[in-house]
Amino acid sequence: MKKTISTLIFSLAAGMMMLASGYANAQTTMEEFVSKWNNSKQFTIDVLNKMPDSGMDYKTDPDAMSFKEQIHHIGSAIVGISKGFLGGGDFDFTIDVATASKAELADYVAKCYDYGTATAKALTPEKAGEQIEVFGNKVTRRQVLALIMDHSTHHRGAAIAYLRANGVEPPAFVGF
């Protein structure tokens, strides 16, 4: 019985240490973030390019964003959040999503991701770790980078559902 309890305690302690080790290494380096970010950029453009022109205005519901509005929203949020919370500089690109062609939208999204990349790379480790208020929450700028990634993934996922609803096979997922 003592041996069983000792083994159980040892196993729990080892598990806790492994869990704590995982949390200590949960944040990625800037290089790892930018690599994943560039994959996100290409994946978003691949999703956009899969939708036929006839599906660009498709909506799952009258109150939902259209496919092209989902894609546009990814880009405009990258720029808005990067400028507003990460110290991004001025930018000189805009688009009228209502009249934009697929090629123009792809170019816009690429510029938005590039703006996000430049903004992220300009963060010093100290600045990235600095706590700021974002949407009523005290978070670090590193957490804002994760927010932008999650937000992009969320809306790209919605766009993938729009592809499937239109009978289009989405591009294969790119993780790293």
C-alpha positions, 0 to 999 in steps of 0.5 A: 500500500505504501509503495502504491501511495509513493508511486501515485505521489511521484507520478502526480509530482512528475506530471505537475512538473511536466505541466509547469514546464509546458506553461513556462515554454508556452510563449513562442519567440518572435521568429516562431510567431512570424513564421506561423504568421506568414503561414496564416497569411498564405493560408488566408489568401489560398482560402480567398482564391478558392472561392469562385467569383460567383461566391464572393458575396455569399452569406450564410445568413442575411445578418452575417458578413459575406465571404469577401467581407470575412476576408476583408475583416481579417485584414482590416482587424490586423491593421486596426489592432496592430496600429491601436495596440502594438504601436504600428505606424501609418499605412497607405493602403485601403480598399473598397470591399464592395467593389474590390476584385478578388485580386485586389482583395488578395493584395490588400490582405497581403499588405495587411499581414505584412503591416502586422509582421512589420509591427510585430518585429518592431516590438522589443522584448520589453515592449512586447511584455508591457501590460496595456488595456485592450477592450477592458482587459489588462494584457501584454502586447504578446497576448495581443499578437495571440489575439490577432492570430486567433481572430484571423483563424476565427474568421478564416474558419468562417470563410472555409465554412462558406467554401464548403457551403458552396461545394468548394474543397478548401485548401489543406491546413498549414500548421507550421 
